[in-house]
Amino acid sequence: MPVAVGPYGQTQPSCFDRVKMGFMMGFAVGMAAGAMFGTFSCLRVGMRGRELMGGVGKTMMQSGGTFGTFMAIGMGIRC
């Protein structure tokens, strides 16, 4: 399938670039949500200091990876 070229010579991003961008956007949104929910849940159970930072970081990475994966799959379906 030929790649469309715009009026100024730019090309459309490839399917892999779109999937990659979807993952990065989803990862960023998931990490932001993980920071909020992780902080709340860790403070609720009484974590403080280094334990709190570890718990929040773990929650941020998990939610970022999960949401990023689903966004990448969604962008892959749209290609």
Salt bridges, closest charged atoms under 4 A:
ASP17 OD1 - LYS20 NZ 3.69
